[in-house]
């Protein structure tokens, strides 16, 4: 059974940093790309960053390039999102995502609020 569990959200001031983590289980983690999405109030869920299983390039939304970094630890079965220089518009619920076996899997989400 696939499980994705996010952690690390919270309240941070503009310009601050947060690190999110997603713990994965139930599939061969190293074989699959993983992604972070976010959803702001009243807006559609959007892709933030994606990292391949092994090798290949990471991809980022234009709005977070140069500020966010996605990474993975295949031994620990985790994918992280380091978020620096946070802005109020980064506020939202952040979700870990996997496409596996022709199905979409989402974590429960973790709230990130950027506010002074």
C-alpha positions as semicolon CSV with decimal commas, in nm:
position;residue;x (nm);y (nm);z (nm)
1;X;0,000;0,000;0,000
2;X;0,148;0,331;-0,109
3;X;0,180;0,591;0,164
4;X;0,318;0,943;0,142
5;X;0,352;1,141;0,465
6;X;0,460;1,504;0,462
7;X;0,609;1,699;0,750
8;X;0,785;2,028;0,815
9;X;0,527;2,294;0,738
10;X;0,458;2,591;0,960
11;X;0,444;2,968;0,994
12;X;0,745;3,167;0,876
13;X;0,815;3,535;0,811
14;X;0,883;3,663;0,459
15;X;1,244;3,597;0,367
16;X;1,263;3,297;0,595
17;X;1,321;2,929;0,523
18;X;1,147;2,598;0,576
19;X;1,231;2,242;0,486
20;X;0,957;1,997;0,398
21;X;1,001;1,621;0,398
22;X;0,795;1,338;0,252
23;X;0,836;0,982;0,377
24;X;0,732;0,720;0,122
25;X;0,647;0,352;0,152
26;X;0,476;0,073;-0,040
27;X;0,668;0,087;-0,367
28;X;1,025;0,071;-0,502
29;X;1,111;0,429;-0,416
30;X;1,431;0,471;-0,617
31;X;1,259;0,375;-0,944
32;X;1,011;0,662;-0,950
33;X;1,011;1,035;-0,987
34;X;0,861;1,232;-0,701
35;X;0,703;1,574;-0,701
36;X;0,589;1,852;-0,471
37;X;0,269;2,039;-0,550
38;X;0,100;2,323;-0,365
39;X;-0,245;2,469;-0,347
40;X;-0,315;2,822;-0,233
41;X;-0,660;2,922;-0,108
42;X;-0,898;2,963;-0,401
43;X;-0,641;2,846;-0,655
44;X;-0,568;2,528;-0,847
45;X;-0,307;2,284;-0,727
46;X;0,022;2,353;-0,908
47;X;0,348;2,171;-0,961
48;X;0,633;2,317;-0,755
49;X;0,921;2,078;-0,826
50;X;0,997;1,731;-0,955
51;X;1,292;1,498;-0,916
52;X;1,351;1,181;-1,121
53;X;1,407;0,841;-0,961
54;X;1,772;0,812;-1,052
55;X;1,966;1,051;-1,271
56;X;1,806;1,315;-1,485
57;X;1,735;1,676;-1,414
58;X;1,511;1,831;-1,156
59;X;1,242;2,072;-1,271
60;X;1,090;2,372;-1,096
61;X;0,803;2,610;-1,140
62;X;0,931;2,945;-1,262
63;X;0,798;3,110;-0,947
64;X;1,031;2,910;-0,720
65;X;1,346;2,874;-0,935
66;X;1,655;2,983;-0,746
67;X;1,473;2,972;-0,410
68;X;1,355;2,612;-0,369
69;X;1,557;2,292;-0,396
70;X;1,413;1,942;-0,425
71;X;1,621;1,644;-0,317
72;X;1,582;1,278;-0,236
73;X;1,745;1,016;-0,019
74;X;1,673;0,677;-0,173
75;X;1,817;0,491;0,125
76;X;1,579;0,669;0,363
77;X;1,294;0,677;0,112
78;X;1,241;1,048;0,158
79;X;1,205;1,346;-0,069
80;X;1,273;1,694;0,063
81;X;1,193;2,049;-0,039
82;X;1,422;2,321;0,091
83;X;1,243;2,655;0,064
84;X;1,444;2,975;0,103
85;X;1,357;3,343;0,061
86;X;0,994;3,263;0,121
87;X;0,727;3,505;0,003
88;X;0,365;3,550;0,110
89;X;0,259;3,408;-0,226
90;X;0,427;3,078;-0,131
91;X;0,152;3,025;0,126
92;X;-0,053;2,711;0,073
93;X;-0,084;2,343;0,141
94;X;0,212;2,148;0,006
95;X;0,159;1,792;-0,118
96;X;0,394;1,510;-0,200
97;X;0,292;1,332;-0,524
98;X;0,367;1,003;-0,697
99;X;0,243;0,863;-1,027
100;X;0,266;0,483;-0,995
101;X;0,084;0,202;-1,166
102;X;-0,128;0,444;-1,370
103;X;-0,259;0,598;-1,050
104;X;-0,200;0,924;-0,871
105;X;-0,099;0,917;-0,506
106;X;-0,102;1,220;-0,278
107;X;0,007;1,280;0,076
108;X;-0,222;1,447;0,327
109;X;-0,050;1,782;0,278
110;X;0,135;2,018;0,509
111;X;0,042;2,384;0,560
112;X;0,298;2,653;0,485
113;X;0,210;3,008;0,585
114;X;0,439;3,299;0,502
115;X;0,332;3,607;0,693
116;X;0,469;3,881;0,910
